[in-house]
Amino acid sequence: MLIRILGSRIISGMLTHGFGWRFTYYLAIIVMALLYVLLLRKLLDITPKYKSTYFNLLQSVFNYFRKEPGLRIAALYGRLAFAG
């Protein structure tokens, strides 16, 4: 993932050097618009089966966190990996 980030910086730098800084933004606008249209056509119209409130849905996440020790350990690993 780090290589992709560094590679995108190199490519955008070359595009900016060759075509100017505005070209990079215009290209991003075009790519985002194409992705929007593609996703709009390809993703299905799915209606959720969950019939409760959003607050209850958020509360269920905390209930899982309280009941599942594996989830707590995975969250701790993620926190430690993010911290250092």
Secondary structure, DSSP 8 states (H G I E B T S, - for coil): -HHHHHHHHHHHHHHHHHH-HHHHHHHHHHHHHHHHHHHHHHS--------S-HHHHHHHHHHHHHH-HHHHHHHHHHHHHHH-
